[in-house]
Amino acid sequence: GRRSQLLKGLPATTTVEENAAAGVSVYTFNVTVSPLSSEGVAIPTIVNSNPLTKAFDIEPKGDLEYRVVTTGNPVLDYETMPKSFDLQIFVEDTTGRTDLNILTVQVTDKNERPVFRGNMAIQTVAIYVLEGTPPECIYQVDAADPENAELNYSLLPAPVPFLVLESGAIFSTKELDYEKDPHCYFLNITVTDPDGLSSSKTVAINIININDERPYFTTKQRVYRIPEEQSPGTVVANITAKDPDDEDSSSRLFYSIQSSDQYFSINPSTGVLHVTGRIDRDAFPLRLHPNISVIVRVEDSPSGGHAREMEITIIIDDINDNPPGCNPSTFRKEANENMTAGTFLLGLRNYCKDIDVDPSNNRFNFTGLSGFGSNNFALESTVSGRLVMTENIDLENPANLGVEVYSLTVRVQDIACPNYSSKYPFYTSFDISYIIYIYIRIKPVNEFFPVFSNLSYEFNVPEITKVGSSIGRVNARDKDWPSSVITYSIVAGGGSRDYTNIFWISPTKGDVRILARLDYETTQKHILTVRASDQEKTATASVTVNVLEVNDEEPVCSPNFYSFQIPVSLAVGTNINGFRIECQDRDSDPRSFRYFINEGNVNNHFTFSPSAGSNTSRLILASRFDYESGLDTNWIYRLRVYITDDNLLSARDKATYLIKTGTVTLSIRVIPNPTTVIATTPGFTVVTKRENLYSESAWYVPFVITLGSLLLLGLLGYLGFLLATWVRTRCPPAGKADSAPLIHFTFCLSSQTMTKLNTVFDGEARDPVTGKMYEFNTRSGARRWKKSNEPLQLEPAVQVTPSATDDSGQGTDRVEAPSQKKPSEKRKEPTAETKAAAKPLAGQSETSGQDGQSEDRGLSSSAPQGRY
């Protein structure tokens, strides 16, 4: 792997001429074999070049002799490529010895031929020159020398009306004439450099002919006549012309119509004038001016050439191509059914005409009156076309079968000589006619009055019939044919004190319906007057509506709501508070009432007597209350009493008859005995929430309130501090008893000391609600729950002495402890844990001391409280 000098003759510098072909040898060098190498070396390679290129390659020349050659990719160019290349040549033998050297290749310049640029470099340039063009520059030759040398231009052949300048501009030397000069020139342009190298290209110059002569018309006729209604494509004339510029060949002329004519067109190549649109001699403007003028123009170029114009006149002849017509083509007339014979109905001549211009082509008459009922009508004459009645028509006559409309047809016959009918191919050449249709409606005359099917109607309607229900129908007929449309209306009756109209009748069907609820107790019968009208004549009928009684009224009782209190010890069978209800029903007998309590009667403590058969009934206590055993727990009863009117109905009738029910609501509060603890008495708390809302703009309001509150709190704190200081100076602290850390609360008010005494409970009883035993003080009424292992305490003798009188003048009692009680006895106030453990139960509260005695704060809200 040690580097050795294996490349012999390198580094070196050599040259190569530009544009060298592929395979040209640039440089030859040898490779020296290392003594240790037994198999030779690998072919040297160009591993890099500066600048980078693929224009060179290495190929073997002989034994251990190699040469650098050109690849032709790319071809070396002195003017556009680098002038020198440094090639790094690398070689390695079989023992791993390597060598790397540089061969510098310099590109030398070579004189090259001039080259044409632009279009001449790739093709033969064709130049087109109009005849009559004055001498001027017609083309600029663009050529360049690779060595930037000055070039010389020459033109062959010499005897041509063109020359080339030193700048390469080609000029014409005379005004060219297409008719006298050749139509095409081929110029050989040669460009030569100072060393005599040259290049040649051919330029083709084409002379374009121009028209300098006006064409002329060869057609002599100027007036043509054709009939109207010619089919499109019909040839009117063949216009011809010639161009002097093309005397020896067929002229290339272009024909056109200059006037904006809608009837004709001309072939632009042949000059044939033919019809393109419908030509109606009977329509405007041809009806007044039948001559059509057309200006024909011939040009020797589609645009911008020489032209000549010629005016021709085409006369349109009228033909009998229109049958007579009527506007309208269908007539509708009315005639009264009692119209007399000979009455004039319609004059057809006023509505029909033939629009052909020639009077000989617009003659017609009226014939062929036919159709259903045509025997009742006739035409006075074929010329006038007057239609009259031949007899009167009565629609009620059975012979007429009630026909109202007669359909007639009349043929309007064209009596001119018909010679052309292509416009209307369904007409024959001998029958050009027009059919008109006449519909004559026989207008009925209202001759008869409507007649009701009954003189009077009677409908029976239950009073509970739903509003909007149909209760009956009236019907009326008219003898007129066709039957007139009869409308119904209520013109009288059917009102009440509360409603103007209780009934409604269908205007077209006569169906009577109710608009308001019927009430038998108010009105038992309604009499209506119904009118039937055929728009001209009317008739009336009486309708009686009998209202049938139905049990639709509920029992109404007084009072329908009542609230009262009763003691818990009320005797069974007692009329509670003397309460009774009185009921009335507008459509039921008082004996039909039945009373029962549907809701709220827990344990059936209440009943009504009598329970049925009377319009009055009393509230009775049916069973006693039992709160001690826990059977009863409700102290408030809300009773919902139902009063039905079905007492007189049998069990089978109750399933089919309508039954009404009234209701009464009672609220009963049971009052317990004074000693009874009522742990379930309900109560309620009213919570009133007030919220002050301030406007955002009133920012000062919360600020002022906050500031005032802070000042007030500071003042109260200062006053409290003064009061505590004064009390401390007036009332010195008490000494410790038996060195025990007891907390003593001493109040120094009006020089009086109040001492709290324990309550002594000297009686016991059982609570009727919970069944638990409790103790009570016979004097103060204080109570507490009894503990199971605690014996009953005896009441010690106490003395109550009046104390000092306060400022209000009311006296207070002071309870003195018995003299045998030791002054050193410790009294413990309830601690925080004891107070927290005391929980109210069903409205009761207990406070227990550490000495095992409890202070009862009241077992119920109604129990008397002890005083200390």
JONOR-V286235 format. One record per residue. N is the residue number from 1. RES is the residue in one small letter. D_LAST is the distance of its C-alpha to the last C-alpha in Angstrom with 1 decimal. Layout:
[[N/RES/D_LAST] [N/RES/D_LAST]]
This chain:
[[1/g/124.4] [2/r/125.9] [3/r/127.1] [4/s/130.9] [5/q/133.4] [6/l/134.4] [7/l/135.1] [8/k/138.6] [9/g/139.4] [10/l/135.8] [11/p/134.3] [12/a/136.7] [13/t/137.1] [14/t/139.0] [15/t/139.5] [16/v/139.6] [17/e/140.8] [18/e/138.4] [19/n/138.6] [20/a/139.8] [21/a/139.8] [22/a/137.9] [23/g/139.6] [24/v/141.2] [25/s/141.4] [26/v/139.6] [27/y/139.9] [28/t/141.2] [29/f/139.8] [30/n/140.1] [31/v/137.7] [32/t/138.5] [33/v/137.6] [34/s/135.9] [35/p/138.0] [36/l/135.2] [37/s/135.0] [38/s/137.1] [39/e/136.3] [40/g/136.3] [41/v/133.7] [42/a/131.7] [43/i/132.7] [44/p/131.4] [45/t/128.7] [46/i/127.6] [47/v/123.9] [48/n/123.2] [49/s/124.9] [50/n/124.2] [51/p/123.9] [52/l/122.8] [53/t/125.5] [54/k/127.1] [55/a/130.5] [56/f/131.9] [57/d/132.2] [58/i/134.0] [59/e/136.6] [60/p/139.0] [61/k/142.5] [62/g/144.1] [63/d/143.4] [64/l/140.5] [65/e/141.5] [66/y/139.1] [67/r/139.1] [68/v/136.6] [69/v/137.3] [70/t/135.8] [71/t/133.8] [72/g/134.3] [73/n/130.5] [74/p/130.2] [75/v/133.6] [76/l/133.9] [77/d/134.1] [78/y/135.0] [79/e/133.8] [80/t/130.3] [81/m/129.4] [82/p/129.0] [83/k/132.2] [84/s/131.4] [85/f/129.6] [86/d/128.6] [87/l/128.7] [88/q/127.0] [89/i/129.2] [90/f/127.7] [91/v/129.6] [92/e/128.7] [93/d/131.0] [94/t/130.3] [95/t/129.4] [96/g/126.5] [97/r/128.3] [98/t/127.5] [99/d/128.9] [100/l/127.7] [101/n/129.9] [102/i/130.1] [103/l/132.9] [104/t/132.9] [105/v/134.5] [106/q/135.6] [107/v/136.3] [108/t/139.5] [109/d/140.3] [110/k/142.9] [111/n/144.5] [112/e/143.3] [113/r/144.5] [114/p/142.9] [115/v/140.4] [116/f/139.7] [117/r/136.2] [118/g/134.4] [119/n/135.8] [120/m/139.3] [121/a/137.9] [122/i/137.0] [123/q/139.2] [124/t/142.3] [125/v/141.2] [126/a/142.3] [127/i/142.6] [128/y/143.2] [129/v/145.0] [130/l/145.6] [131/e/149.2] [132/g/149.9] [133/t/147.4] [134/p/148.9] [135/p/149.5] [136/e/146.1] [137/c/144.1] [138/i/143.3] [139/y/141.6] [140/q/140.4] [141/v/141.3] [142/d/138.6] [143/a/140.0] [144/a/139.1] [145/d/140.6] [146/p/138.5] [147/e/140.0] [148/n/139.3] [149/a/143.0] [150/e/144.6] [151/l/145.8] [152/n/148.9] [153/y/148.9] [154/s/151.9] [155/l/152.6] [156/l/155.2] [157/p/157.2] [158/a/158.5] [159/p/160.1] [160/v/156.8] [161/p/155.2] [162/f/152.4] [163/l/151.9] [164/v/149.3] [165/l/148.4] [166/e/147.5] [167/s/143.8] [168/g/144.2] [169/a/144.0] [170/i/146.2] [171/f/147.9] [172/s/150.0] [173/t/153.3] [174/k/154.1] [175/e/152.7] [176/l/152.7] [177/d/154.2] [178/y/153.2] [179/e/156.4] [180/k/158.8] [181/d/157.1] [182/p/156.0] [183/h/152.6] [184/c/151.3] [185/y/152.0] [186/f/151.1] [187/l/150.9] [188/n/150.9] [189/i/148.8] [190/t/149.4] [191/v/147.4] [192/t/149.0] [193/d/147.7] [194/p/149.8] [195/d/150.8] [196/g/152.3] [197/l/149.5] [198/s/148.9] [199/s/146.9] [200/s/147.8] [201/k/146.0] [202/t/147.2] [203/v/145.9] [204/a/146.8] [205/i/147.2] [206/n/147.2] [207/i/148.6] [208/i/146.6] [209/n/148.5] [210/i/147.4] [211/n/148.4] [212/d/150.6] [213/e/152.2] [214/r/150.7] [215/p/151.0] [216/y/152.8] [217/f/152.7] [218/t/155.6] [219/t/154.4] [220/k/156.3] [221/q/154.7] [222/r/152.0] [223/v/151.2] [224/y/149.9] [225/r/149.1] [226/i/146.7] [227/p/145.1] [228/e/141.4] [229/e/139.0] [230/q/140.6] [231/s/138.7] [232/p/137.1] [233/g/139.7] [234/t/142.7] [235/v/145.2] [236/v/146.1] [237/a/148.4] [238/n/149.4] [239/i/149.3] [240/t/151.3] [241/a/151.8] [242/k/153.2] [243/d/152.5] [244/p/155.5] [245/d/153.7] [246/d/154.0] [247/e/157.5] [248/d/158.4] [249/s/155.3] [250/s/152.9] [251/s/150.8] [252/r/147.1] [253/l/146.2] [254/f/142.8] [255/y/142.6] [256/s/139.8] [257/i/139.1] [258/q/138.0] [259/s/137.0] [260/s/133.6] [261/d/135.1] [262/q/133.1] [263/y/136.0] [264/f/138.1] [265/s/137.9] [266/i/140.6] [267/n/141.0] [268/p/140.7] [269/s/143.3] [270/t/145.9] [271/g/145.6] [272/v/145.4] [273/l/143.6] [274/h/141.8] [275/v/139.3] [276/t/135.6] [277/g/133.8] [278/r/134.3] [279/i/136.8] [280/d/136.2] [281/r/138.9] [282/d/137.0] [283/a/133.8] [284/f/133.4] [285/p/134.8] [286/l/137.8] [287/r/138.0] [288/l/139.3] [289/h/140.9] [290/p/142.3] [291/n/143.8] [292/i/141.8] [293/s/142.8] [294/v/142.1] [295/i/142.7] [296/v/143.7] [297/r/143.4] [298/v/145.2] [299/e/144.2] [300/d/145.6] [301/s/142.2] [302/p/138.8] [303/s/137.7] [304/g/139.3] [305/g/142.9] [306/h/145.8] [307/a/145.5] [308/r/147.4] [309/e/146.2] [310/m/147.8] [311/e/146.7] [312/i/147.5] [313/t/146.9] [314/i/145.8] [315/i/146.3] [316/i/144.1] [317/d/145.8] [318/d/143.9] [319/i/144.1] [320/n/142.9] [321/d/139.8] [322/n/137.2] [323/p/136.9] [324/p/135.7] [325/g/132.0] [326/c/129.6] [327/n/126.3] [328/p/124.2] [329/s/125.8] [330/t/123.6] [331/f/123.5] [332/r/121.0] [333/k/121.8] [334/e/120.4] [335/a/122.3] [336/n/121.1] [337/e/121.9] [338/n/123.9] [339/m/126.0] [340/t/129.7] [341/a/132.6] [342/g/134.2] [343/t/131.0] [344/f/131.1] [345/l/128.3] [346/l/129.1] [347/g/131.8] [348/l/132.1] [349/r/134.6] [350/n/132.0] [351/y/129.8] [352/c/132.5] [353/k/134.9] [354/d/136.9] [355/i/136.2] [356/d/139.5] [357/v/141.2] [358/d/144.7] [359/p/145.2] [360/s/147.4] [361/n/144.4] [362/n/141.7] [363/r/143.2] [364/f/141.2] [365/n/140.8] [366/f/138.3] [367/t/139.1] [368/g/137.7] [369/l/135.1] [370/s/133.4] [371/g/130.1] [372/f/128.0] [373/g/128.8] [374/s/131.6] [375/n/133.8] [376/n/131.5] [377/f/132.4] [378/a/135.6] [379/l/136.9] [380/e/139.2] [381/s/141.3] [382/t/141.3] [383/v/141.5] [384/s/138.8] [385/g/136.3] [386/r/134.9] [387/l/132.8] [388/v/132.7] [389/m/131.5] [390/t/134.1] [391/e/132.0] [392/n/128.6] [393/i/125.8] [394/d/123.4] [395/l/120.4] [396/e/119.7] [397/n/123.3] [398/p/123.2] [399/a/126.4] [400/n/124.6] [401/l/122.0] [402/g/119.3] [403/v/120.5] [404/e/118.9] [405/v/120.3] [406/y/124.0] [407/s/124.9] [408/l/128.3] [409/t/130.3] [410/v/133.1] [411/r/135.4] [412/v/136.3] [413/q/139.7] [414/d/141.2] [415/i/144.9] [416/a/146.1] [417/c/148.2] [418/p/145.7] [419/n/146.9] [420/y/143.7] [421/s/140.5] [422/s/138.9] [423/k/135.9] [424/y/135.2] [425/p/136.6] [426/f/135.7] [427/y/138.2] [428/t/141.8] [429/s/144.6] [430/f/145.6] [431/d/142.2] [432/i/139.9] [433/s/137.5] [434/y/133.9] [435/i/131.7] [436/i/129.2] [437/y/126.6] [438/i/125.8] [439/y/122.8] [440/i/122.9] [441/r/119.8] [442/i/120.4] [443/k/117.5] [444/p/116.2] [445/v/116.2] [446/n/113.3] [447/e/115.2] [448/f/112.7] [449/f/109.3] [450/p/106.4] [451/v/106.0] [452/f/102.8] [453/s/103.2] [454/n/101.5] [455/l/101.4] [456/s/97.7] [457/y/94.9] [458/e/91.9] [459/f/89.0] [460/n/86.1] [461/v/82.9] [462/p/79.5] [463/e/76.7] [464/i/74.8] [465/t/77.7] [466/k/76.5] [467/v/77.3] [468/g/80.5] [469/s/82.0] [470/s/85.6] [471/i/86.3] [472/g/90.1] [473/r/93.2] [474/v/96.1] [475/n/99.5] [476/a/102.5] [477/r/106.0] [478/d/108.8] [479/k/112.6] [480/d/113.4] [481/w/114.5] [482/p/112.8] [483/s/109.7] [484/s/107.7] [485/v/104.1] [486/i/102.1] [487/t/98.6] [488/y/96.1] [489/s/93.6] [490/i/91.4] [491/v/92.6] [492/a/90.7] [493/g/87.7] [494/g/84.8] [495/g/82.2] [496/s/78.9] [497/r/76.4] [498/d/74.4] [499/y/77.3] [500/t/80.7] [501/n/82.3] [502/i/81.0] [503/f/84.1] [504/w/86.2] [505/i/89.7] [506/s/91.3] [507/p/94.1] [508/t/96.5] [509/k/95.6] [510/g/94.5] [511/d/91.3] [512/v/88.7] [513/r/85.0] [514/i/81.8] [515/l/79.7] [516/a/76.7] [517/r/74.8] [518/l/76.5] [519/d/74.6] [520/y/76.2] [521/e/73.7] [522/t/74.8] [523/t/78.5] [524/q/80.6] [525/k/83.9] [526/h/85.2] [527/i/88.8] [528/l/90.1] [529/t/93.5] [530/v/94.7] [531/r/97.6] [532/a/100.0] [533/s/102.0] [534/d/104.8] [535/q/104.4] [536/e/107.1] [537/k/106.9] [538/t/103.9] [539/a/103.0] [540/t/99.8] [541/a/98.3] [542/s/95.4] [543/v/92.4] [544/t/90.0] [545/v/86.7] [546/n/85.0] [547/v/81.3] [548/l/80.3] [549/e/77.0] [550/v/74.6] [551/n/71.0] [552/d/69.5] [553/e/66.7] [554/e/63.1] [555/p/61.1] [556/v/58.8] [557/c/55.7] [558/s/53.4] [559/p/50.5] [560/n/50.9] [561/f/47.2] [562/y/44.2] [563/s/40.5] [564/f/38.2] [565/q/35.3] [566/i/35.5] [567/p/33.1] [568/v/33.2] [569/s/34.4] [570/l/37.4] [571/a/40.5] [572/v/43.5] [573/g/46.4] [574/t/44.4] [575/n/45.7] [576/i/42.7] [577/n/41.7] [578/g/45.3] [579/f/46.3] [580/r/50.0] [581/i/52.3] [582/e/55.8] [583/c/58.4] [584/q/61.8] [585/d/64.6] [586/r/67.7] [587/d/70.0] [588/s/68.6] [589/d/68.4] [590/p/65.0] [591/r/65.7] [592/s/65.8] [593/f/62.1] [594/r/60.1] [595/y/56.3] [596/f/54.4] [597/i/51.1] [598/n/52.1] [599/e/48.9] [600/g/45.2] [601/n/45.6] [602/v/43.7] [603/n/44.4] [604/n/46.5] [605/h/43.8] [606/f/45.7] [607/t/49.3] [608/f/51.5] [609/s/53.5] [610/p/56.4] [611/s/56.7] [612/a/60.3] [613/g/63.1] [614/s/61.2] [615/n/60.1] [616/t/56.8] [617/s/54.2] [618/r/50.6] [619/l/47.7] [620/i/46.9] [621/l/44.1] [622/a/46.3] [623/s/43.9] [624/r/40.2] [625/f/37.5] [626/d/36.5] [627/y/33.4] [628/e/32.3] [629/s/35.5] [630/g/35.3] [631/l/38.6] [632/d/37.1] [633/t/35.0] [634/n/35.8] [635/w/33.7] [636/i/36.0] [637/y/39.8] [638/r/42.3] [639/l/45.6] [640/r/49.0] [641/v/51.4] [642/y/55.2] [643/i/57.7] [644/t/61.3] [645/d/64.5] [646/d/66.3] [647/n/65.6] [648/l/69.3] [649/l/70.8] [650/s/72.0] [651/a/70.9] [652/r/74.2] [653/d/73.9] [654/k/70.4] [655/a/71.9] [656/t/74.4] [657/y/73.0] [658/l/70.7] [659/i/67.2] [660/k/64.5] [661/t/60.8] [662/g/58.0] [663/t/54.3] [664/v/51.1] [665/t/47.6] [666/l/44.5] [667/s/40.9] [668/i/38.7] [669/r/34.9] [670/v/33.6] [671/i/30.2] [672/p/28.3] [673/n/26.8] [674/p/23.1] [675/t/22.2] [676/t/24.4] [677/v/23.1] [678/i/25.4] [679/a/25.6] [680/t/28.7] [681/t/28.0] [682/p/29.9] [683/g/28.8] [684/f/30.5] [685/t/29.9] [686/v/32.2] [687/v/33.3] [688/t/35.3] [689/k/37.5] [690/r/39.2] [691/e/42.0] [692/n/43.8] [693/l/47.5] [694/y/49.6] [695/s/53.3] [696/e/55.0] [697/s/56.7] [698/a/53.4] [699/w/52.8] [700/y/51.2] [701/v/48.2] [702/p/46.3] [703/f/47.6] [704/v/46.1] [705/i/42.7] [706/t/42.5] [707/l/43.5] [708/g/41.0] [709/s/38.2] [710/l/39.2] [711/l/39.3] [712/l/35.8] [713/l/34.3] [714/g/36.0] [715/l/34.8] [716/l/31.1] [717/g/31.6] [718/y/33.2] [719/l/30.4] [720/g/27.8] [721/f/30.0] [722/l/30.2] [723/l/26.4] [724/a/26.0] [725/t/28.8] [726/w/27.4] [727/v/24.0] [728/r/25.8] [729/t/28.0] [730/r/25.3] [731/c/22.8] [732/p/24.7] [733/p/23.5] [734/a/22.0] [735/g/24.4] [736/k/24.6] [737/a/23.5] [738/d/26.1] [739/s/27.7] [740/a/25.3] [741/p/24.8] [742/l/21.0] [743/i/19.4] [744/h/17.0] [745/f/15.3] [746/t/15.5] [747/f/15.0] [748/c/17.4] [749/l/16.7] [750/s/18.2] [751/s/18.4] [752/q/14.6] [753/t/12.8] [754/m/9.0] [755/t/8.4] [756/k/6.2] [757/l/6.6] [758/n/8.4] [759/t/8.2] [760/v/11.5] [761/f/13.9] [762/d/16.5] [763/g/18.7] [764/e/20.7] [765/a/23.0] [766/r/25.5] [767/d/25.1] [768/p/28.3] [769/v/28.9] [770/t/28.7] [771/g/29.2] [772/k/26.4] [773/m/24.2] [774/y/20.4] [775/e/17.7] [776/f/15.1] [777/n/12.7] [778/t/14.6] [779/r/12.0] [780/s/9.5] [781/g/12.3] [782/a/10.8] [783/r/14.0] [784/r/15.8] [785/w/19.5] [786/k/21.0] [787/k/23.1] [788/s/26.6] [789/n/26.8] [790/e/23.4] [791/p/23.4] [792/l/21.0] [793/q/18.3] [794/l/18.3] [795/e/15.3] [796/p/15.3] [797/a/15.2] [798/v/12.1] [799/q/12.4] [800/v/10.5] [801/t/12.4] [802/p/12.8] [803/s/12.6] [804/a/15.2] [805/t/16.3] [806/d/16.6] [807/d/19.9] [808/s/19.5] [809/g/19.4] [810/q/16.1] [811/g/13.8] [812/t/10.1] [813/d/8.3] [814/r/7.5] [815/v/7.0] [816/e/10.1] [817/a/11.4] [818/p/14.8] [819/s/17.8] [820/q/19.7] [821/k/17.5] [822/k/19.7] [823/p/18.8] [824/s/20.8] [825/e/18.7] [826/k/18.2] [827/r/15.0] [828/k/15.9] [829/e/14.3] [830/p/15.8] [831/t/19.3] [832/a/21.2] [833/e/23.2] [834/t/20.2] [835/k/18.8] [836/a/22.4] [837/a/22.8] [838/a/20.0] [839/k/22.2] [840/p/21.4] [841/l/23.6] [842/a/24.7] [843/g/21.8] [844/q/19.2] [845/s/17.1] [846/e/16.0] [847/t/14.5] [848/s/15.9] [849/g/15.5] [850/q/18.8] [851/d/18.1] [852/g/18.5] [853/q/15.1] [854/s/13.9] [855/e/10.7] [856/d/11.9] [857/r/11.6] [858/g/13.8] [859/l/17.3] [860/s/19.0] [861/s/18.9] [862/s/19.0] [863/a/16.3] [864/p/13.3] [865/q/9.9] [866/g/6.8] [867/r/3.8] [868/y/0.0]]
